[in-house]
Amino acid sequence: MSPNERKLTAPSMNMESEAYWAAANDGKLLMKRCKGCGKTHFYPRAICPHCQSSDTEWYEASGKGVIYSYSVMRRSDTPYALAYITVDEGITMMSNIVDCDYDNLAIGQAVEVTFREADGGQSIPVFRPA
């Protein structure tokens, strides 16, 4: 984390997301996939939101994606970029964009996952230009 990045707030965790956050601490981005319909879903949960099956599994995502939409928060004490990222696995997740020039971000731009430590030490997946 560079000294001019904002501090991230620790996430709230529960039994359904515990493995996701543990993997983030190991530098891995996990996704949940339904064995019933084959679809990936995010935010991690035990029941598939597509077909309501409870037969789901964790798998490691590629960590690659593109910016679907973004906004640069310049009025904050420490400017930051918040974005929706569509990852190669097909889901769209909200995250921060780091290690970049905010003026050069673009919709459709390739990004890759990296991790930042939040308050309390939990690693959070964020994205940077690929």
N, C-alpha and C positions, 0 to 999 in steps of 0.2 A: 504494500500500500504506500503510495506516495504521500508526503506530508500535506499536500493540498487536496486530498480526497476526503469526502465526508465520512464520518463514523457510521457504520451500519448498525441498526437495532437488531438484537438477538431475536430469532424467530420463536413463535410459540410451537411447541412440539406436542404430539400425542402418539398413541400406540400405532396408528396407521402410518405416520410419517417418520417414525423413529429410525428405520433403516435408511431412509433418504438422507437424513441429517448425519447419521453415522458415516455414510459413504462420502458425503461432502467433506467431512473431516479428513478423509483419506484421499481427497482430490479426485473423487469420482462423481459423475452425474448419473443418478439412477432414475429410471422411468418404470412405470407400472404398465403391464400389458395383460389384456384379458385372454385367457386360453380358450374361452368360449367363442368370442367373435374376432379375436386377433387384433383388436384395436388398442393402441397406446392411449393412456389418459393421464392427465395432469390437472390437478394437484393429486398426489398419491392418496389413494383410499382403497379400502378392502373390496368394495363393491363397484363393479364396472358401471360407469354412468351411461354407457351405450346400450347394454343388454341386461343389466342388473345381475350378472353372474358374480359369484364370489370366488370363482376359479381364476385368480390373477397371480401374476409372477413379477418379480423385480428383474430388470436387466440393465446393463450399463449402456448408456446412450453414447453416441459418437461425440457429443459436445460441440457439434458444428450446426450452424443455422444461418438465417438471414434476418435482418431487421424488418419487421412487419410495419411497425409504427414507432415513433419515439418523440420525446419532448425533452428539451434541455431546460433545466430549472436554474435560471441565472440570478434570480432574486434571493436565493438562499445565501447564507453566510459563505458556504462552500458550494459553488455550482456543481451540478451533477446531471447525468442523462438517465432518464427512465425510459424503458422500451418494452415493447412486445417483441419477442423473438420467436420465429417459427423454426424449430429445430428439425433436423433431417428426419427424425422419427415421426414428424407430422403434427405434433401438437404445438400450440403457441403458449408461451409462458412469459410472465412479466419479470423483468430483471433490470439491472443497471448496466450501463455501458461504461467501461473504464479504459484507461491507457490509450486515450484518443484525443484528437482535436475536435471539440464539439461542433465546430463550424464545418467539418468535413464529413459528418455523419450523413447517411442517405438511406432511404427506404430501399430494400433489396440488397443492401451491403452485406457481404459475408462476415460472419462473426464466429468466434470460438469461445468455449467456456474457460474461465479461470476462476479462482476462488479468493475471497477476501474474508478476513476475520471480523466478526461482529463483536459487539459488547458481550463479555462473558466467554469469549474464545471460540464460539461456534463458527465454522467456516460456512460461507454463503456462496452459492454459485452466481457469478456475474459473467458478463461477456465483454470481449474486446475485439476490435477489428482483426480479421484473419489475414 
